[in-house]
Amino acid sequence: MSRTSPPRGAEGGRRPRPCIVPPYMVEAMARCDDRAIRDGAIAALGHCAAGRAFGSDLPALLATPSPAERRHRLVYDACGKDRLPGTLVRTEGEPEVADTAVDEAYEHAGDTCDFFHAVCGRNSLNDRGMALISSVHVGEPAGRDRFQPMSNAFWNGSQMADGEGDGTLFRSFTRALDVAAHELTHGVQAFTSNLVSLRQSEAIHEHFADVFGVLVRQWRRRETAVEASWLVGADVLVSAETRQVIRDLEHPGTASADHPLLGSEPQPGHMKRLCEGPAGAGGVHLNSGIPNRAFVIAAR
Ligand SMILES: [Zn+2]
């Protein structure tokens, strides 16, 4: 965990965008009966299919160490558009602002940084105190000069980005500490393992992000592995149904079971069901369920 060379894809575009809501869920949304959700998902899929890279003006900030080798958070407001990072609205040490999403992003980035420092002895994502950059209220194109609230969160190689959600299915992605920690762990991996974005290697990449995302939340709440929840994304779904989440690390393939809009989550939990076909580009967003379950069994 000591290599600190710049991550591949830090300029954006070359590496697939690691999103918290996987493609199979967006595809299910694109087939659902709710017109607003369907149209939004179709626009999101078209946006991804076009391979449009999110703009980023951050290469200089990547190497910016914190002033005193402590956490150094920068939160930006993308104002509903896709140009990142947006307008700087809160920096390290500044008080809360009148925007819940900004303050949630700030707090969750701090919790994640504290976890990696306290548990792993790591100084920020690159172990050299780099700034933690978050953009909130991120939108995505929905037609000519039109944008829609993004129903997702991602790490683009330089920073994390959170959408507000559609308000029907998803709420603001800043709400969930496990989502923020998941995306920022992609940043840690970019400076350490930097696994190849292909098949089982990419599935392991997603697995590490899922596991550390949940571990940060458990650490923050002082929960043991036995008593803790292993669900991902419970705080960002509008539904109050406890089983309607993005992923279940303990029981892959059971999250969002028979959800009328998301469909049933199809992750395998055993190598006997390893996905190797073209769907999900060799199962990169599916096969992470296998090591996820293995980790929970070992942890308990
Ligand atoms: Zn991810």
py3Dmol code that shows the C-alpha trace and the ligand (Angstrom):
import py3Dmol

protein = """\
ATOM      1  CA  MET A   1       0.000   0.000   0.000  1.00  0.00           C
ATOM      2  CA  SER A   2       2.906   2.341  -0.504  1.00  0.00           C
ATOM      3  CA  ARG A   3       3.131   2.987  -4.241  1.00  0.00           C
ATOM      4  CA  THR A   4       2.244   6.590  -4.980  1.00  0.00           C
ATOM      5  CA  SER A   5       2.593   6.973  -8.732  1.00  0.00           C
ATOM      6  CA  PRO A   6      -0.272   8.849 -10.398  1.00  0.00           C
ATOM      7  CA  PRO A   7      -3.267   6.650 -11.199  1.00  0.00           C
ATOM      8  CA  ARG A   8      -4.009   5.595 -14.739  1.00  0.00           C
ATOM      9  CA  GLY A   9      -6.992   7.502 -15.997  1.00  0.00           C
ATOM     10  CA  ALA A  10      -6.465  10.422 -13.633  1.00  0.00           C
ATOM     11  CA  GLU A  11      -7.194  12.727 -16.545  1.00  0.00           C
ATOM     12  CA  GLY A  12     -10.509  10.947 -17.018  1.00  0.00           C
ATOM     13  CA  GLY A  13     -11.865   8.898 -19.878  1.00  0.00           C
ATOM     14  CA  ARG A  14      -9.457   5.977 -20.213  1.00  0.00           C
ATOM     15  CA  ARG A  15     -10.772   3.955 -17.324  1.00  0.00           C
ATOM     16  CA  PRO A  16     -14.438   2.942 -16.969  1.00  0.00           C
ATOM     17  CA  ARG A  17     -16.170   5.241 -14.517  1.00  0.00           C
ATOM     18  CA  PRO A  18     -16.665   3.262 -11.297  1.00  0.00           C
ATOM     19  CA  CYS A  19     -20.231   4.091 -10.248  1.00  0.00           C
ATOM     20  CA  ILE A  20     -21.993   2.944  -7.091  1.00  0.00           C
ATOM     21  CA  VAL A  21     -25.195   2.041  -8.985  1.00  0.00           C
ATOM     22  CA  PRO A  22     -24.106  -0.744 -11.377  1.00  0.00           C
ATOM     23  CA  PRO A  23     -25.116  -0.939 -15.053  1.00  0.00           C
ATOM     24  CA  TYR A  24     -27.526  -3.829 -14.520  1.00  0.00           C
ATOM     25  CA  MET A  25     -29.625  -1.658 -12.180  1.00  0.00           C
ATOM     26  CA  VAL A  26     -29.646   1.265 -14.610  1.00  0.00           C
ATOM     27  CA  GLU A  27     -30.665  -1.150 -17.387  1.00  0.00           C
ATOM     28  CA  ALA A  28     -33.540  -2.437 -15.227  1.00  0.00           C
ATOM     29  CA  MET A  29     -34.625   1.150 -14.593  1.00  0.00           C
ATOM     30  CA  ALA A  30     -34.598   1.727 -18.371  1.00  0.00           C
ATOM     31  CA  ARG A  31     -37.148  -1.074 -18.750  1.00  0.00           C
ATOM     32  CA  CYS A  32     -39.464  -0.135 -15.867  1.00  0.00           C
ATOM     33  CA  ASP A  33     -43.001   1.246 -16.133  1.00  0.00           C
ATOM     34  CA  ASP A  34     -42.322   4.568 -14.419  1.00  0.00           C
ATOM     35  CA  ARG A  35     -41.839   6.919 -17.333  1.00  0.00           C
ATOM     36  CA  ALA A  36     -39.711   9.518 -15.533  1.00  0.00           C
ATOM     37  CA  ILE A  37     -37.322   6.883 -14.173  1.00  0.00           C
ATOM     38  CA  ARG A  38     -37.247   5.054 -17.510  1.00  0.00           C
ATOM     39  CA  ASP A  39     -36.446   8.213 -19.473  1.00  0.00           C
ATOM     40  CA  GLY A  40     -33.780   9.231 -16.982  1.00  0.00           C
ATOM     41  CA  ALA A  41     -32.116   5.815 -17.116  1.00  0.00           C
ATOM     42  CA  ILE A  42     -32.195   5.738 -20.912  1.00  0.00           C
ATOM     43  CA  ALA A  43     -30.523   9.146 -20.991  1.00  0.00           C
ATOM     44  CA  ALA A  44     -27.911   7.944 -18.495  1.00  0.00           C
ATOM     45  CA  LEU A  45     -27.206   4.812 -20.550  1.00  0.00           C
ATOM     46  CA  GLY A  46     -26.892   6.823 -23.718  1.00  0.00           C
ATOM     47  CA  HIS A  47     -24.582   9.190 -21.941  1.00  0.00           C
ATOM     48  CA  CYS A  48     -22.326   6.321 -20.811  1.00  0.00           C
ATOM     49  CA  ALA A  49     -22.498   4.531 -24.155  1.00  0.00           C
ATOM     50  CA  ALA A  50     -21.237   7.600 -25.903  1.00  0.00           C
ATOM     51  CA  GLY A  51     -18.174   7.387 -23.719  1.00  0.00           C
ATOM     52  CA  ARG A  52     -18.445  11.017 -22.857  1.00  0.00           C
ATOM     53  CA  ALA A  53     -15.794  11.812 -20.286  1.00  0.00           C
ATOM     54  CA  PHE A  54     -16.739  14.137 -17.477  1.00  0.00           C
ATOM     55  CA  GLY A  55     -14.641  17.261 -17.667  1.00  0.00           C
ATOM     56  CA  SER A  56     -12.138  17.860 -14.921  1.00  0.00           C
ATOM     57  CA  ASP A  57      -9.854  20.741 -14.130  1.00  0.00           C
ATOM     58  CA  LEU A  58      -8.085  19.021 -11.302  1.00  0.00           C
ATOM     59  CA  PRO A  59      -4.651  17.672 -12.267  1.00  0.00           C
ATOM     60  CA  ALA A  60      -2.883  20.323 -10.196  1.00  0.00           C
ATOM     61  CA  LEU A  61      -4.995  19.572  -7.132  1.00  0.00           C
ATOM     62  CA  LEU A  62      -4.140  15.876  -7.330  1.00  0.00           C
ATOM     63  CA  ALA A  63      -0.650  16.600  -6.078  1.00  0.00           C
ATOM     64  CA  THR A  64      -1.699  19.233  -3.561  1.00  0.00           C
ATOM     65  CA  PRO A  65      -0.719  18.038  -0.085  1.00  0.00           C
ATOM     66  CA  SER A  66      -2.650  19.136   2.959  1.00  0.00           C
ATOM     67  CA  PRO A  67      -0.986  22.040   4.793  1.00  0.00           C
ATOM     68  CA  ALA A  68      -0.142  20.116   7.941  1.00  0.00           C
ATOM     69  CA  GLU A  69      -0.389  16.551   6.662  1.00  0.00           C
ATOM     70  CA  ARG A  70      -3.931  16.442   7.932  1.00  0.00           C
ATOM     71  CA  ARG A  71      -7.148  15.961   5.998  1.00  0.00           C
ATOM     72  CA  HIS A  72      -7.752  18.572   3.368  1.00  0.00           C
ATOM     73  CA  ARG A  73     -11.309  18.582   2.024  1.00  0.00           C
ATOM     74  CA  LEU A  74     -12.645  20.635  -0.859  1.00  0.00           C
ATOM     75  CA  VAL A  75     -16.360  20.480  -1.702  1.00  0.00           C
ATOM     76  CA  TYR A  76     -17.691  21.915  -4.947  1.00  0.00           C
ATOM     77  CA  ASP A  77     -21.224  22.553  -6.240  1.00  0.00           C
ATOM     78  CA  ALA A  78     -21.721  21.364  -9.827  1.00  0.00           C
ATOM     79  CA  CYS A  79     -25.093  23.194  -9.879  1.00  0.00           C
ATOM     80  CA  GLY A  80     -26.899  20.373 -11.661  1.00  0.00           C
ATOM     81  CA  LYS A  81     -24.477  20.159 -14.581  1.00  0.00           C
ATOM     82  CA  ASP A  82     -21.731  17.708 -15.509  1.00  0.00           C
ATOM     83  CA  ARG A  83     -18.740  20.010 -15.598  1.00  0.00           C
ATOM     84  CA  LEU A  84     -16.466  19.100 -12.708  1.00  0.00           C
ATOM     85  CA  PRO A  85     -15.563  20.158 -10.188  1.00  0.00           C
ATOM     86  CA  GLY A  86     -17.927  23.201 -10.235  1.00  0.00           C
ATOM     87  CA  THR A  87     -17.885  26.092  -7.776  1.00  0.00           C
ATOM     88  CA  LEU A  88     -15.879  25.722  -4.566  1.00  0.00           C
ATOM     89  CA  VAL A  89     -18.328  26.053  -1.656  1.00  0.00           C
ATOM     90  CA  ARG A  90     -16.563  24.649   1.428  1.00  0.00           C
ATOM     91  CA  THR A  91     -12.908  24.065   2.239  1.00  0.00           C
ATOM     92  CA  GLU A  92     -11.125  22.427   5.149  1.00  0.00           C
ATOM     93  CA  GLY A  93     -11.939  23.998   8.504  1.00  0.00           C
ATOM     94  CA  GLU A  94     -14.804  26.152   7.274  1.00  0.00           C
ATOM     95  CA  PRO A  95     -18.155  25.950   9.128  1.00  0.00           C
ATOM     96  CA  GLU A  96     -21.280  24.227   7.852  1.00  0.00           C
ATOM     97  CA  VAL A  97     -23.135  25.837   4.979  1.00  0.00           C
ATOM     98  CA  ALA A  98     -26.861  25.994   4.226  1.00  0.00           C
ATOM     99  CA  ASP A  99     -26.694  22.998   1.920  1.00  0.00           C
ATOM    100  CA  THR A 100     -27.073  19.512   3.405  1.00  0.00           C
ATOM    101  CA  ALA A 101     -25.386  17.797   0.457  1.00  0.00           C
ATOM    102  CA  VAL A 102     -22.273  19.937   0.837  1.00  0.00           C
ATOM    103  CA  ASP A 103     -21.983  19.223   4.549  1.00  0.00           C
ATOM    104  CA  GLU A 104     -22.636  15.490   4.113  1.00  0.00           C
ATOM    105  CA  ALA A 105     -19.941  15.235   1.453  1.00  0.00           C
ATOM    106  CA  TYR A 106     -17.540  17.129   3.721  1.00  0.00           C
ATOM    107  CA  GLU A 107     -18.246  14.935   6.774  1.00  0.00           C
ATOM    108  CA  HIS A 108     -18.108  11.633   4.904  1.00  0.00           C
ATOM    109  CA  ALA A 109     -14.837  12.509   3.192  1.00  0.00           C
ATOM    110  CA  GLY A 110     -13.445  13.329   6.645  1.00  0.00           C
ATOM    111  CA  ASP A 111     -14.661  10.047   8.142  1.00  0.00           C
ATOM    112  CA  THR A 112     -13.088   8.087   5.296  1.00  0.00           C
ATOM    113  CA  CYS A 113      -9.792   9.936   5.598  1.00  0.00           C
ATOM    114  CA  ASP A 114      -9.802   9.357   9.373  1.00  0.00           C
ATOM    115  CA  PHE A 115     -10.423   5.621   8.895  1.00  0.00           C
ATOM    116  CA  PHE A 116      -7.510   5.180   6.503  1.00  0.00           C
ATOM    117  CA  HIS A 117      -5.266   7.166   8.836  1.00  0.00           C
ATOM    118  CA  ALA A 118      -6.305   5.455  12.086  1.00  0.00           C
ATOM    119  CA  VAL A 119      -6.667   1.886  10.813  1.00  0.00           C
ATOM    120  CA  CYS A 120      -4.248   1.721   7.879  1.00  0.00           C
ATOM    121  CA  GLY A 121      -1.752   4.445   8.838  1.00  0.00           C
ATOM    122  CA  ARG A 122      -2.414   6.117   5.511  1.00  0.00           C
ATOM    123  CA  ASN A 123      -2.148   9.862   4.855  1.00  0.00           C
ATOM    124  CA  SER A 124      -5.108  10.474   2.528  1.00  0.00           C
ATOM    125  CA  LEU A 125      -5.713   8.543  -0.678  1.00  0.00           C
ATOM    126  CA  ASN A 126      -2.177   8.726  -2.052  1.00  0.00           C
ATOM    127  CA  ASP A 127      -0.466   8.468   1.366  1.00  0.00           C
ATOM    128  CA  ARG A 128       0.959  11.939   0.740  1.00  0.00           C
ATOM    129  CA  GLY A 129      -1.933  14.042   1.972  1.00  0.00           C
ATOM    130  CA  MET A 130      -3.661  14.779  -1.294  1.00  0.00           C
ATOM    131  CA  ALA A 131      -6.806  16.895  -1.178  1.00  0.00           C
ATOM    132  CA  LEU A 132     -10.125  15.061  -0.977  1.00  0.00           C
ATOM    133  CA  ILE A 133     -12.298  16.614  -3.657  1.00  0.00           C
ATOM    134  CA  SER A 134     -16.060  16.112  -3.865  1.00  0.00           C
ATOM    135  CA  SER A 135     -18.621  17.620  -6.217  1.00  0.00           C
ATOM    136  CA  VAL A 136     -22.283  17.591  -5.222  1.00  0.00           C
ATOM    137  CA  HIS A 137     -25.469  18.315  -7.201  1.00  0.00           C
ATOM    138  CA  VAL A 138     -23.869  16.698 -10.250  1.00  0.00           C
ATOM    139  CA  GLY A 139     -26.143  16.343 -13.267  1.00  0.00           C
ATOM    140  CA  GLU A 140     -25.875  14.493 -16.527  1.00  0.00           C
ATOM    141  CA  PRO A 141     -26.951  15.401 -20.054  1.00  0.00           C
ATOM    142  CA  ALA A 142     -30.588  14.703 -20.896  1.00  0.00           C
ATOM    143  CA  GLY A 143     -30.798  16.351 -24.287  1.00  0.00           C
ATOM    144  CA  ARG A 144     -29.638  19.508 -25.979  1.00  0.00           C
ATOM    145  CA  ASP A 145     -28.582  21.983 -23.280  1.00  0.00           C
ATOM    146  CA  ARG A 146     -30.596  20.043 -20.724  1.00  0.00           C
ATOM    147  CA  PHE A 147     -29.412  18.180 -17.658  1.00  0.00           C
ATOM    148  CA  GLN A 148     -31.082  15.843 -15.193  1.00  0.00           C
ATOM    149  CA  PRO A 149     -30.096  15.052 -11.597  1.00  0.00           C
ATOM    150  CA  MET A 150     -27.665  12.141 -11.670  1.00  0.00           C
ATOM    151  CA  SER A 151     -28.914   8.981  -9.947  1.00  0.00           C
ATOM    152  CA  ASN A 152     -25.440   7.769  -9.146  1.00  0.00           C
ATOM    153  CA  ALA A 153     -22.088   8.537  -7.529  1.00  0.00           C
ATOM    154  CA  PHE A 154     -18.653   7.881  -8.994  1.00  0.00           C
ATOM    155  CA  TRP A 155     -14.886   8.349  -8.759  1.00  0.00           C
ATOM    156  CA  ASN A 156     -13.424   9.775 -11.965  1.00  0.00           C
ATOM    157  CA  GLY A 157      -9.751   9.254 -11.226  1.00  0.00           C
ATOM    158  CA  SER A 158      -9.343  12.636  -9.573  1.00  0.00           C
ATOM    159  CA  GLN A 159     -12.341  13.209  -7.366  1.00  0.00           C
ATOM    160  CA  MET A 160     -15.720  11.857  -6.335  1.00  0.00           C
ATOM    161  CA  ALA A 161     -19.051  13.098  -7.652  1.00  0.00           C
ATOM    162  CA  ASP A 162     -22.562  12.776  -6.199  1.00  0.00           C
ATOM    163  CA  GLY A 163     -25.913  13.159  -7.872  1.00  0.00           C
ATOM    164  CA  GLU A 164     -29.121  14.252  -6.153  1.00  0.00           C
ATOM    165  CA  GLY A 165     -31.067  11.233  -7.375  1.00  0.00           C
ATOM    166  CA  ASP A 166     -34.378  11.328  -9.215  1.00  0.00           C
ATOM    167  CA  GLY A 167     -36.388  11.792  -5.999  1.00  0.00           C
ATOM    168  CA  THR A 168     -38.588   8.811  -6.817  1.00  0.00           C
ATOM    169  CA  LEU A 169     -36.143   5.943  -6.589  1.00  0.00           C
ATOM    170  CA  PHE A 170     -32.959   7.549  -5.326  1.00  0.00           C
ATOM    171  CA  ARG A 171     -32.277  10.355  -2.886  1.00  0.00           C
ATOM    172  CA  SER A 172     -29.071  12.369  -2.706  1.00  0.00           C
ATOM    173  CA  PHE A 173     -26.044  10.087  -2.825  1.00  0.00           C
ATOM    174  CA  THR A 174     -24.267  12.304  -0.312  1.00  0.00           C
ATOM    175  CA  ARG A 175     -26.471  10.786   2.399  1.00  0.00           C
ATOM    176  CA  ALA A 176     -24.536   7.513   2.596  1.00  0.00           C
ATOM    177  CA  LEU A 177     -21.139   7.205   4.280  1.00  0.00           C
ATOM    178  CA  ASP A 178     -20.679   3.759   2.704  1.00  0.00           C
ATOM    179  CA  VAL A 179     -21.146   5.277  -0.763  1.00  0.00           C
ATOM    180  CA  ALA A 180     -18.584   8.042  -0.147  1.00  0.00           C
ATOM    181  CA  ALA A 181     -16.091   5.575   1.349  1.00  0.00           C
ATOM    182  CA  HIS A 182     -16.651   3.197  -1.593  1.00  0.00           C
ATOM    183  CA  GLU A 183     -15.827   5.885  -4.138  1.00  0.00           C
ATOM    184  CA  LEU A 184     -12.844   7.254  -2.221  1.00  0.00           C
ATOM    185  CA  THR A 185     -11.481   3.707  -1.863  1.00  0.00           C
ATOM    186  CA  HIS A 186     -11.326   3.623  -5.651  1.00  0.00           C
ATOM    187  CA  GLY A 187      -8.926   6.523  -5.214  1.00  0.00           C
ATOM    188  CA  VAL A 188      -6.793   4.601  -2.701  1.00  0.00           C
ATOM    189  CA  GLN A 189      -6.628   1.653  -5.098  1.00  0.00           C
ATOM    190  CA  ALA A 190      -5.594   3.910  -7.956  1.00  0.00           C
ATOM    191  CA  PHE A 191      -2.475   4.779  -5.955  1.00  0.00           C
ATOM    192  CA  THR A 192      -1.801   1.231  -4.719  1.00  0.00           C
ATOM    193  CA  SER A 193      -2.962  -1.929  -6.488  1.00  0.00           C
ATOM    194  CA  ASN A 194      -4.265  -0.048  -9.561  1.00  0.00           C
ATOM    195  CA  LEU A 195      -5.851  -3.265 -10.795  1.00  0.00           C
ATOM    196  CA  VAL A 196      -6.473  -3.735 -14.498  1.00  0.00           C
ATOM    197  CA  SER A 197     -10.033  -2.776 -15.484  1.00  0.00           C
ATOM    198  CA  LEU A 198     -10.955  -6.177 -16.851  1.00  0.00           C
ATOM    199  CA  ARG A 199     -12.935  -9.210 -15.766  1.00  0.00           C
ATOM    200  CA  GLN A 200     -11.949 -10.706 -12.407  1.00  0.00           C
ATOM    201  CA  SER A 201      -9.353  -7.991 -11.798  1.00  0.00           C
ATOM    202  CA  GLU A 202     -12.017  -5.294 -12.051  1.00  0.00           C
ATOM    203  CA  ALA A 203     -14.405  -7.382  -9.962  1.00  0.00           C
ATOM    204  CA  ILE A 204     -11.757  -7.458  -7.214  1.00  0.00           C
ATOM    205  CA  HIS A 205     -11.413  -3.685  -7.613  1.00  0.00           C
ATOM    206  CA  GLU A 206     -15.151  -3.269  -6.952  1.00  0.00           C
ATOM    207  CA  HIS A 207     -14.970  -5.764  -4.112  1.00  0.00           C
ATOM    208  CA  PHE A 208     -12.308  -3.757  -2.267  1.00  0.00           C
ATOM    209  CA  ALA A 209     -14.370  -0.583  -2.710  1.00  0.00           C
ATOM    210  CA  ASP A 210     -17.494  -2.293  -1.369  1.00  0.00           C
ATOM    211  CA  VAL A 211     -15.690  -3.797   1.611  1.00  0.00           C
ATOM    212  CA  PHE A 212     -13.866  -0.639   2.654  1.00  0.00           C
ATOM    213  CA  GLY A 213     -17.042   1.374   2.081  1.00  0.00           C
ATOM    214  CA  VAL A 214     -18.856  -0.751   4.640  1.00  0.00           C
ATOM    215  CA  LEU A 215     -15.855  -0.982   6.972  1.00  0.00           C
ATOM    216  CA  VAL A 216     -15.608   2.803   7.225  1.00  0.00           C
ATOM    217  CA  ARG A 217     -19.285   2.966   8.196  1.00  0.00           C
ATOM    218  CA  GLN A 218     -18.886   0.156  10.760  1.00  0.00           C
ATOM    219  CA  TRP A 219     -15.749   1.815  12.175  1.00  0.00           C
ATOM    220  CA  ARG A 220     -17.512   5.173  12.461  1.00  0.00           C
ATOM    221  CA  ARG A 221     -20.449   3.561  14.281  1.00  0.00           C
ATOM    222  CA  ARG A 222     -18.132   1.381  16.436  1.00  0.00           C
ATOM    223  CA  GLU A 223     -19.926  -1.785  15.345  1.00  0.00           C
ATOM    224  CA  THR A 224     -18.500  -5.291  15.422  1.00  0.00           C
ATOM    225  CA  ALA A 225     -18.513  -7.493  12.314  1.00  0.00           C
ATOM    226  CA  VAL A 226     -21.153  -9.702  13.931  1.00  0.00           C
ATOM    227  CA  GLU A 227     -23.642  -6.976  14.807  1.00  0.00           C
ATOM    228  CA  ALA A 228     -23.042  -4.693  11.803  1.00  0.00           C
ATOM    229  CA  SER A 229     -25.042  -4.369   8.607  1.00  0.00           C
ATOM    230  CA  TRP A 230     -23.322  -5.453   5.368  1.00  0.00           C
ATOM    231  CA  LEU A 231     -25.747  -3.605   3.092  1.00  0.00           C
ATOM    232  CA  VAL A 232     -24.599  -0.934   0.619  1.00  0.00           C
ATOM    233  CA  GLY A 233     -26.668   2.095  -0.302  1.00  0.00           C
ATOM    234  CA  ALA A 234     -29.537   1.687   2.165  1.00  0.00           C
ATOM    235  CA  ASP A 235     -29.509   5.434   2.830  1.00  0.00           C
ATOM    236  CA  VAL A 236     -29.875   6.534  -0.782  1.00  0.00           C
ATOM    237  CA  LEU A 237     -32.979   4.624  -1.824  1.00  0.00           C
ATOM    238  CA  VAL A 238     -36.289   6.390  -1.233  1.00  0.00           C
ATOM    239  CA  SER A 239     -38.095   3.192  -0.298  1.00  0.00           C
ATOM    240  CA  ALA A 240     -38.304   2.366   3.378  1.00  0.00           C
ATOM    241  CA  GLU A 241     -38.110  -1.353   2.592  1.00  0.00           C
ATOM    242  CA  THR A 242     -34.980  -2.616   4.324  1.00  0.00           C
ATOM    243  CA  ARG A 243     -34.201  -5.166   1.606  1.00  0.00           C
ATOM    244  CA  GLN A 244     -34.206  -2.574  -1.160  1.00  0.00           C
ATOM    245  CA  VAL A 245     -30.565  -1.619  -1.275  1.00  0.00           C
ATOM    246  CA  ILE A 246     -27.862  -1.450  -3.934  1.00  0.00           C
ATOM    247  CA  ARG A 247     -25.856  -4.466  -2.729  1.00  0.00           C
ATOM    248  CA  ASP A 248     -25.759  -6.984   0.100  1.00  0.00           C
ATOM    249  CA  LEU A 249     -22.210  -8.131   0.799  1.00  0.00           C
ATOM    250  CA  GLU A 250     -23.331 -11.031   2.972  1.00  0.00           C
ATOM    251  CA  HIS A 251     -26.008 -12.343   0.610  1.00  0.00           C
ATOM    252  CA  PRO A 252     -25.135 -11.360  -2.985  1.00  0.00           C
ATOM    253  CA  GLY A 253     -28.054 -11.633  -5.372  1.00  0.00           C
ATOM    254  CA  THR A 254     -30.694 -10.736  -2.799  1.00  0.00           C
ATOM    255  CA  ALA A 255     -30.523  -6.925  -2.666  1.00  0.00           C
ATOM    256  CA  SER A 256     -33.506  -5.160  -4.254  1.00  0.00           C
ATOM    257  CA  ALA A 257     -35.198  -8.558  -4.606  1.00  0.00           C
ATOM    258  CA  ASP A 258     -38.115  -8.279  -7.054  1.00  0.00           C
ATOM    259  CA  HIS A 259     -38.000  -4.486  -6.851  1.00  0.00           C
ATOM    260  CA  PRO A 260     -40.622  -3.187  -9.331  1.00  0.00           C
ATOM    261  CA  LEU A 261     -38.228  -0.608 -10.783  1.00  0.00           C
ATOM    262  CA  LEU A 262     -34.728  -1.971 -10.125  1.00  0.00           C
ATOM    263  CA  GLY A 263     -35.423  -5.637 -10.801  1.00  0.00           C
ATOM    264  CA  SER A 264     -33.639  -8.351  -8.864  1.00  0.00           C
ATOM    265  CA  GLU A 265     -29.963  -7.804  -8.213  1.00  0.00           C
ATOM    266  CA  PRO A 266     -28.086 -10.658  -9.974  1.00  0.00           C
ATOM    267  CA  GLN A 267     -24.697 -10.873  -8.232  1.00  0.00           C
ATOM    268  CA  PRO A 268     -23.322 -14.399  -7.691  1.00  0.00           C
ATOM    269  CA  GLY A 269     -22.081 -15.382  -4.240  1.00  0.00           C
ATOM    270  CA  HIS A 270     -19.995 -18.406  -5.240  1.00  0.00           C
ATOM    271  CA  MET A 271     -17.411 -19.248  -7.934  1.00  0.00           C
ATOM    272  CA  LYS A 272     -19.818 -21.917  -9.222  1.00  0.00           C
ATOM    273  CA  ARG A 273     -21.909 -19.034 -10.579  1.00  0.00           C
ATOM    274  CA  LEU A 274     -19.036 -16.898 -11.907  1.00  0.00           C
ATOM    275  CA  CYS A 275     -20.276 -14.672 -14.772  1.00  0.00           C
ATOM    276  CA  GLU A 276     -17.989 -14.728 -17.804  1.00  0.00           C
ATOM    277  CA  GLY A 277     -20.262 -13.648 -20.628  1.00  0.00           C
ATOM    278  CA  PRO A 278     -20.498 -10.271 -22.353  1.00  0.00           C
ATOM    279  CA  ALA A 279     -23.121  -8.962 -19.927  1.00  0.00           C
ATOM    280  CA  GLY A 280     -21.392  -6.563 -17.577  1.00  0.00           C
ATOM    281  CA  ALA A 281     -18.152  -6.802 -19.622  1.00  0.00           C
ATOM    282  CA  GLY A 282     -17.253 -10.198 -18.225  1.00  0.00           C
ATOM    283  CA  GLY A 283     -19.163  -9.722 -15.017  1.00  0.00           C
ATOM    284  CA  VAL A 284     -17.004  -6.918 -13.603  1.00  0.00           C
ATOM    285  CA  HIS A 285     -19.979  -5.468 -11.749  1.00  0.00           C
ATOM    286  CA  LEU A 286     -21.386  -8.850 -10.824  1.00  0.00           C
ATOM    287  CA  ASN A 287     -18.545 -11.101  -9.715  1.00  0.00           C
ATOM    288  CA  SER A 288     -17.516  -8.773  -6.885  1.00  0.00           C
ATOM    289  CA  GLY A 289     -20.335 -10.503  -4.997  1.00  0.00           C
ATOM    290  CA  ILE A 290     -18.166 -13.631  -4.661  1.00  0.00           C
ATOM    291  CA  PRO A 291     -15.238 -12.102  -2.727  1.00  0.00           C
ATOM    292  CA  ASN A 292     -17.695  -9.823  -0.895  1.00  0.00           C
ATOM    293  CA  ARG A 293     -19.428 -12.852   0.601  1.00  0.00           C
ATOM    294  CA  ALA A 294     -16.079 -14.527   1.321  1.00  0.00           C
ATOM    295  CA  PHE A 295     -14.975 -11.416   3.230  1.00  0.00           C
ATOM    296  CA  VAL A 296     -18.104 -11.334   5.400  1.00  0.00           C
ATOM    297  CA  ILE A 297     -17.743 -15.023   6.252  1.00  0.00           C
ATOM    298  CA  ALA A 298     -14.085 -14.500   7.204  1.00  0.00           C
ATOM    299  CA  ALA A 299     -14.869 -11.335   9.192  1.00  0.00           C
ATOM    300  CA  ARG A 300     -17.543 -13.042  11.227  1.00  0.00           C
TER     301      ARG A 300
END
"""
ligand_1 = """\
1
ZN
Zn -17.216 1.158 -7.431
"""
view = py3Dmol.view(width=600, height=400)
view.addModel(protein, "pdb")
view.setStyle({"model": 0}, {"cartoon": {"style": "trace"}})
view.addModel(ligand_1, "xyz")
view.setStyle({"model": 1}, {"stick": {}})
view.zoomTo()
view.show()
